[in-house]
C-alpha cells in the first residue's frame, strides 16, 4: 500500500538566460522516501527540462494523520487505496 509524501524545495528556472529560483510543493504516492525523490526528479525534469542539480529538495515528510490534498485523496479512492 503506497504512502503519501509531501515534498518541498526549490528549482532553478530559466537557468540559461535569467536564472531564478522557484519554490515547489508536491504531494506524491510511493512506497518509500527514495522512490518519492526519484519521482520528483523525473516529474520536474520532464515538465521544466531541468537537470537533477537544478532541483534542491529541502524537506520530505510522510503525510500521516492529516488529510492529503483533495486531488491526491480522490486518486487514492479511485485506485481503492486509503490514505
C-alpha positions as CSV (number, residue, x, y, z in Angstrom):
1,X,0.0,0.0,0.0
2,X,1.6,3.3,-1.1
3,X,2.1,6.2,1.4
4,X,1.5,9.8,0.6
5,X,4.6,12.1,0.9
6,X,4.8,15.9,0.8
7,X,8.0,17.3,-0.8
8,X,9.1,20.9,-0.6
9,X,12.0,22.5,-2.3
10,X,13.3,24.9,-4.9
11,X,14.1,24.6,-8.6
12,X,16.2,26.8,-10.9
13,X,14.0,28.1,-13.7
14,X,15.5,29.7,-16.9
15,X,18.9,28.5,-15.9
16,X,20.5,29.6,-19.2
17,X,19.1,33.2,-19.6
18,X,17.9,34.9,-16.4
19,X,18.2,32.3,-13.6
20,X,15.7,32.5,-10.7
21,X,14.6,30.0,-8.0
22,X,11.0,29.0,-7.7
23,X,9.6,27.1,-4.7
24,X,7.6,23.9,-5.2
25,X,5.3,21.7,-3.1
26,X,4.3,18.3,-4.3
27,X,2.2,15.5,-2.9
28,X,3.0,12.1,-4.3
29,X,2.3,8.5,-3.6
30,X,5.1,6.0,-3.3
31,X,6.2,3.0,-1.2
32,X,9.4,4.7,0.1
33,X,11.1,8.0,0.5
34,X,13.8,7.0,-2.0
35,X,11.1,6.3,-4.6
36,X,9.5,9.7,-4.0
37,X,12.8,11.5,-4.6
38,X,13.2,9.7,-7.9
39,X,9.6,10.7,-8.9
40,X,10.2,14.4,-8.0
41,X,13.4,14.5,-10.1
42,X,11.6,12.7,-13.0
43,X,8.5,14.9,-12.9
44,X,10.2,18.3,-12.6
45,X,12.9,17.3,-15.1
46,X,10.4,16.3,-17.7
47,X,8.0,19.2,-17.1
48,X,10.6,22.0,-16.9
49,X,13.6,20.5,-18.7
50,X,15.7,20.6,-15.5
51,X,18.7,18.6,-14.6
52,X,18.9,17.0,-11.2
53,X,21.4,19.6,-9.9
54,X,18.9,22.4,-10.7
55,X,16.4,20.8,-8.1
56,X,17.0,21.3,-4.4
57,X,14.8,19.2,-2.2
58,X,14.5,20.8,1.3
59,X,12.0,18.6,3.1
60,X,10.3,15.2,2.6
61,X,7.6,14.2,5.0
62,X,5.1,11.4,5.1
63,X,1.5,12.7,5.4
64,X,0.1,10.8,8.4
65,X,-2.9,11.8,10.5
66,X,-3.6,14.9,8.4
67,X,-5.5,14.9,5.1
68,X,-3.7,14.9,1.9
69,X,-4.7,17.3,-0.8
70,X,-8.1,16.8,-2.3
71,X,-6.6,15.7,-5.6
72,X,-4.4,13.0,-4.1
73,X,-7.2,11.8,-1.9
74,X,-9.5,11.4,-4.9
75,X,-6.9,9.4,-6.8
76,X,-6.4,7.1,-3.9
77,X,-10.1,6.5,-3.7
78,X,-10.3,5.7,-7.4
79,X,-7.5,3.1,-7.1
80,X,-9.1,1.6,-4.0
81,X,-6.3,2.7,-1.6
82,X,-6.8,4.8,1.5
83,X,-4.5,7.5,2.9
